[in-house]
Amino acid sequence: MAGAQPRKREGATADRPAAATRPVARVLVDVPLPVHLDRPFDYLVPDRLDAEAVPGCRVRMRFRGKLVDGYLLERNETTDFQGTLSWVERIPSPEPVLTPQLLELTRAVATRYGGMLADVVRLAIPPRHAAAEKSAPREPGPPPPRPTAEAWARYQHGTSFLDAVHAGRSARAVWQALPGEDWPTRLAEAAATAAAAGRGALIVVPDHRDLQRLQDACTALLGEEGVVALAADLAPSMRYRRWLAVLRGAVRVVIGTRAAMFAPVHDLGFAAVWDDGDDLHSYPQVPYPHTRDVLTQRAHAAGAALIVGAFARTAEAALLAESGWANELVAHRTEVRAAAPRVTAIGEDDTQLARDPAARAARLPSVAFEAARAALDVGAPVLVQVPRRGYVPALACGDCRERARCRRCAGPLALPGGSEGGAPKPAACSWCGAAEAAFKCGSCGSRRLRAIAVGASRTAEELGRAFSNVSVRTSGAGEILAKVPAKPALIVCTPGAEPVAEGGYGAALLLDGRTLLGRPELRAAETALRLWFAAAALVRPARDGGRVVVMADSSLQPVQALVRWDPAWFASLELAERTELGFPPARRVAAVDGTPEAIEALLDSADLPATAEVLGPVPLGEVDEDGSSERERLIVRVDRSEGRALAGSLHAAQAVRAARKAAELQVRLDPLEML
C-alpha cells in the first residue's frame, strides 16, 4: 500500500507520498453518524505526518466533503476498502489521548448499552485546548504514606478490605455507611491507601457539593498536588489540563462527578461510587451510561478494588452483594444502634395534629413539634425536609377535590407565594403562567381551592410563625446551603439539598412522606428511603438526643427500614419483588420510543434473544379519541445473561433502519424509569 495515491482534491496533490510503512490509518470519526456507519474508516497517512501519527492521537481529515475531527485507532499496511483512500490532512496534537485501555472501556460501554463507539468516546475525552497541553504536568510525585484509617475498624472486615486495596487485590464491597459517618474522609483514606501502593484511585460522587467535601478530605490527606477533581462545570481549558494530568500519570487520585467515570487513571487500583441511587449518576446523553455500571466494568477489567457506598442501598447494589460478586461492608448492629438517631413514624391524618395552636399552624404532629422544640432548646439546628419546592405547588377544588387546572392550557394551578399590593398573589398556571383570580371548578362549579401539597417556601413561612424567635433558612433550587453552624435554627430544604450541620442536627422532620412514596414510579419507595436516610444520617445519635420524625404510615416497609435503620433489609425485599415481577436489575430491559409505525417495523426486523418478552407498545403523551398517540413506548426485557445480545440486536436493527433512512427511534438500555 506504500506509495498509493488518493484521488486529486483540495489539499492533496498527486505527488504527495504516503508513509513508507503502515500507511493506512484506521480512524474513528468524531461526528454524529447514522447507526449503520458505526465503524472506523481508512485513510492514508502522508509521509510528512508519519512520526506524529501514533495510535490514539487526534487527526483531521475530510469526511463527506468536510474537514472533521477523529481519532487514529491503529495503522496497517493494507486496507479492505476497494476505492481510493483520502488523506489524513493534519494532526492537531500527537498526544495519544485515546489509549488502548480507554478504547477498550468505551467499546465495552457501547456494547453494553447498544450505543455507538463515537458517542461514548465523546463522553470520555474532553475537547482539546492547546495551551493546556503545554502546562499540564507529566511526572508523578512520590507515593504518599499509607493512612492509619482506624475508623474503618468500625465495619466488619473494614481493615482487611483496606489491606486488600494496598496489596492490589480485587476486593469488591457494597458499603453501608454508619449514620453520621464522615464518608468523604473514609473514601479519601481508601484512595490514599491505593496511592500509597503506587496505584491509581477514582471516586465518583453525585454533585458538586459532595465533590467539594470529598476534595477537602482528599487534600487533607494527599495535599493539593496529590488529587485532581474533574467535573463538567469546570472551564474547558482547566478541565482538559486536569484530564491530561491524569492521562500522563502525574496524579494518582482522581475524584469527580459522573463526567469522571471515564477518567484515564493509570494502573487503577481502587474505584468507588458514592450514593449510586442518585439519578445524577446516569448520563443524560446517548447511550445513557450509569456511573455504577461503568466503574463495575472498569474494576472487573483492571482487577481493581471497588466500593459501592451510601447510607441506603439500591436494588442494584443488593444484587451485587447477593450474587457474591461483591461482599457486604457493614457495621455490627451494636455500632449501628450507637450511631443512629431515634426514629419515630407518625401518620399524616388530621387526628394526629397537636392541640397546641402553634403546632397546628405549622402542620406538625405533637411528637414532631416537641422534637423540634427540644433540639432548639439545647442550641442545635433542626432539619425540615419537604418533598416539593415552591409555596403551594398543587391545588384542587375545595369541594369535589378535582385537580385545579388552567382555563387556557389545562395546566395545573399553584400558589406562587408573595403578595401584590399587600394582598396574596392569586393562583397561577404552572405551565403558561397565567393568573387565575376567578377559579371555577369544571366538575362541580365550586370556586373554593384547597392545597394538595405544600412546598418548602410555605412550610418555612408556617414554621416561622410557630417558632417566632428562631431563624428559618431554606435550602433548595434557588440557593443550596453547604453548611450551617451549630446554633438554633430551622433549616427547610427539599430532598437532596440538606446542608451539613456542625456537630449534627438535633432533630430532623421528614414531612409529607406520602408525596415521595406515592409517585407512580418503579423506584419510588427506594428513592424515598434513600432521601430519608441521607437526611437522617446528618442527625446526632440518640444518646446525644438526636431525633428523626417521619410523617408516613409506620406499617410501610420503607418506613420500617428507616425506623430500624436497616437499608439492607429493604433492598433485599425490593430485589426479591423485582425478581418475581421481572423488573430491573433482575432482568435487562430496553425502552424503545418512537412512532407506532417505526416501532412496528423494528419488531418485524429485530432478531431478539430467545428469552425476550415484549411489553406494549403503550402511548406516550396525549392520547387521541381512538386511543392512539403520536409516540409510543415499547418495553423489551430478557434474562440478564442475554443483556448484551439484546443490546446487539437492537443496535443491528437500528443500523438497518438508518441505512434505509427510516424514522429514528430512541433506544435506552436499563432506563431509570420505564413509565
Disulfide bonds with the S-S distance in Angstrom:
none
